[in-house]
Amino acid sequence: QPRKNATLVQLEPDYKKLFVQQAALRIQEKMQQKFAGGKICLCEADIIRLAYLKRPLCVAIEGVDGFSHMNISMTEDGMFRMSLFTLVDFDTISDDQSEKQEHTLDEVQMERWYTLKGQHLLTELVTEMNQQGFSRLSIQENGDVVVQENGKYVVKDHVLDFPPKKNWLDLKKMMMDTGIKVRINEKKMTFMW
């Protein structure tokens, strides 16, 4: 009896491809939540490197004023951490130290920052860290959001335009009625709930 040519049909879904699609969708959704016009282009190899090799990605972005690139990393629990930055030509950086004077907000600017952005941002950070089982977080002068995990300080997020240290007392006063305790030391502002 003659042998017939058989074709194999793949019944199982391609889980690797499904994971890549889901991860790309989650990253794009997170970007759209913060920046409605923001676009990020990820290929399958980028997602695989991010997830399987645990290496952060640096990708170009569009539609986000003031930023040209994004650094993406994936935590052990599958959360995506995204940081925006701009590449600056090294030769255009000035050697003039007078440009590096510390920026300070006046009382009206500080109140505006807290009302328009800070209150929502801090509430979101506290809620997220509380859901992860933490009862305090610190924000350093450079904007890094730090928690103590297994006896070590771990950076969990970054706040791009956190007020300068000279305005921290004003911020503490504004947060008096939130139920969150605020402590200030030399290098960080700590929020406890």
N, C-alpha and C positions, 0 to 999 in steps of 0.2 A: 504494500500500500504506500503511495507517495506521501512524503512528509510535507505538511503545510507550514508555511512561514507564519510564525506567531509574533504578535506584537505585545510588548509588555505595557500595561497601563498603570500609571502611578496613581494609586488610590489614596495614599497618605499625602496630606498637604506638605508643602515645602516649608518646614518650621523656621528654617534660617531666613528665608525670604520674608515670611510673615513677621518675624521679629524685626528685621531691618525696616520694613514698612511701618510697623507700629512705633518703633523708636524715632524714625524720621518724623512721623506725624506728631508725636509727643513734643519733640524739640520745636517743631514749627508752631504748634499750639502755644507753647510757653512763650515763644518769641512774640506771637500775635497778641497775647494778653498784655504785654508791656508796650509793644510798639506795633500799632495796627498796620502800618505800611512796611514793616520790616520784612526782608526776604533773606533766606539763608539757603544755600545750595549744598546739599549733602549727597554723596554717592554711597553705594552699597559698601565699598571698601572702607570709607570713613566710619560708618556705623560699626562694622565688624572690628575695626581697630579699636574703637572706643569701648565696645562691650567685651570682646574676648581677650584682647591684649591689655585692657585696663590703661590705655594710654590716652591722655587728653588730646583733643583736636583743636586746631587753630584754623578757622575758616573765615573767608571774606563774607561780609554782609552788606546789604543795600537797604536804603530807605530809613536809616536811623541817623538822625542828625548828630554830628559830633563824634561818631564812631565808625570805624571801617572794618573791624574784625571782632570775632567772638572766640573765646576759649570755652570749650565744652568738656566736662568730665562727668563720669557716671559713678555714683557712690555704690557701696556694697548692697544697699537696699533698693537699687534701681532708680534712684532719683537723679535727675540731671542738674548739674551746677553749671551756670552759664555766666561768664564775665565778659563785658564789652571793653574794648580798648581801641585806640587809634595808633597807627604806626606813624612815627615822626621821623623825618629825614635828619640824621645825626648832624649834618653840616648846618642845618638851620637853627640849631639850638644855640641860644646866646650864652656867652660866658658872664654876662652882667648879673651880679648877685642882687642888684636892686629889684629885679623882676621877681625875685623869690620871696618877697615880703609876705608874711602870714596874712591871710585873708580873714577878716572879721565881719560878721553881719551886725547891723544895728538892730535895735529892738523891734522895729516894724518889719524888717526883712526876716528876722528870726520867727516872729509870730506868723508871718505869711508862709514861711517854709513849713512850720509845724502844722498849720491849718490845711494847706493845700497838699502837702506830701508826707510830712513827718509822722503825723498821727496815724494815717493809714499804713504807712510803711512799718512803723514800730509795732502796731497791732498785728499786722501780718507776720512779722518776724517772731513775735512772742507766741502767737497761735501755732505757727509751724514748729517752733522748738518745743512747745508744751506738748504737742501731738507726738513728738519724738521722745518724750519722757524727761525733758530737761526742765529745771525750775529757775534757771537764770541764764543770761547771755551777756556778753560784753561786746561793745563796739570800740575798736581801737582808733587811734588818731587817723590812721590811713583808711578807715572805713571797713576793715575786716570784722566780720561778725564771728565771735569766738565762743565756744562752749567748752566746759571741762568734761572730757570723756575718758573713763578709765585712768584718771590721774594725769592725763595730758591735755593740753589746750589744743583744740582742733578748730580750724577755720571752716565754717559752715556756709558762709555767704559773704557778700561784699556790698556795702552801701556806697554808691558813687558820690553823692553830694552831701555826706554827713557834715553837719556844722563843725567849724573849727573848735578846738579846745577852749578858746576864750569865751565861747557861747554856751558851754555845757551847763553852767549854773542857770542860765535863762531857760534852757530846755528842761532841766530838772524841775524848776518852778512850774512850768507849763504842764508837767505830767503829774503834779501833786494829786489831782482828783481822779486819776485813772485806776488807782488801786495797785499800781506797780511801784515798788520801791526802787529808787535810783541812788547809786553810790558812784562817786567820782574819785579816781586816784590819778596819779601822774600820767599814765599812758592809756587809760581806758575808762569808759563809762559803762557801769554794770547795771543791768535791769533784772530785778528779782520779783517773782510772783508766787 
